[in-house]
Amino acid sequence: MTSEKIVQNFILTDQDGKDFELYKNLNKNILLVFYPKDDSRVCSKQLKNYYENENLFTEKNIKIVGINTDSIESHQKFCSKLGIKIPLLNDRDKEVSKYFNALNIFGINKRKIVLINRDKQIIFEKDIPYTSYPDSVELVNNFDSLKDSR
């Protein structure tokens, strides 16, 4: 799904306590990776896979950013345990997750991928089943067909 609509800016705090502002990071395309829970089996595999293959995304001028409602402290422990260094943002008020329709009926983050281009538009969006995830190669292959992804 693509959209001509300009996405609204947001500022959330990452696992290191630093503010991440969407618009200030749009020197690259931004891949928002909404995921249900830190330190869960599938989420751990997904984020580790994306981090270990970060070069595939970098080659496509894409920065990976994880988002869920877990605390900053939870994100810190999760990153430390997995050895990952991608920003994991705390959406404690669920406003960003609501905006991107990334919450399930229980108010918990769905597994969802949203790619935003440098023109502040969504160029790829996909809800993912809770028990699986697209691996890095599959995602990058999907992005190859997008004319605005470079």
JOKASUL-V271344 format. One record per pair of residues at least 12 apart in sequence whose ideal C-beta (glycine too) atoms are under 8 Angstrom apart, sorted by the first residue. I is the first residue (numbers start at 1). GAP is how many residues later the second one is. Records with the same first field share a line. If there is no record, write none. Layout:
I=GAP, GAP
//
This chain:
1=121, 123, 124, 125
2=119, 120, 121, 122, 123
3=118, 119, 122
4=117
5=116, 117
6=113, 114, 115
7=15, 92, 109, 113, 114, 115
8=91
9=12, 13, 14
10=12, 85, 86, 89
12=55, 77, 78, 79, 84
13=59, 76, 77
14=58, 61, 73, 74, 75, 76
15=57, 60, 61, 63, 64, 72, 73, 75
16=60
17=55
18=69
20=45, 67, 69
22=94
23=97
25=38, 40
26=90, 91, 92, 94
27=91
28=33, 34, 35, 90
29=31, 32, 33, 34, 86, 87, 88, 89, 94, 120
30=32, 33, 35, 85, 86
31=26, 31, 32, 33, 34, 82, 83, 84, 85, 108
32=33, 35, 68, 80, 81, 82, 83, 84
33=13, 14, 17, 31, 32, 33, 34, 79, 80
34=32, 33, 34, 63, 66, 68, 75, 76, 77, 78, 79, 80
35=12, 31, 32, 33, 74, 76
36=32, 72, 73, 74, 75, 94
37=31, 33, 71, 72
38=30, 32, 36, 37, 39, 40, 50
39=35, 38, 39, 42
42=69, 88, 89, 90, 91
43=68
44=34, 38
45=88
46=65, 87
47=19, 31, 35, 37, 39, 41
48=34, 36
49=84, 86, 87
50=14, 36, 86, 89
51=13, 31, 32, 33, 34, 35
52=84
53=82, 83, 84
54=32
56=80, 81, 84
57=79, 82, 83
60=80, 83, 84, 89, 90
61=88, 89
62=53, 81, 87
64=22
65=21, 22, 23, 24
66=20, 21, 22, 23
67=21, 22, 24, 29, 30, 35, 42
68=20, 22, 23, 29, 41
69=21, 22, 23, 25, 28, 39, 40
70=20
71=19, 21
72=18
75=13, 14, 15
91=18
94=13
97=12
100=12, 14
102=12
110=17, 18, 20
111=16, 17, 18, 19, 22
112=13, 14, 15, 16
113=12, 13, 15, 21, 26
115=28, 31, 34
117=31, 32
119=29
121=27
123=23, 25, 26
124=18, 19, 22, 25
//
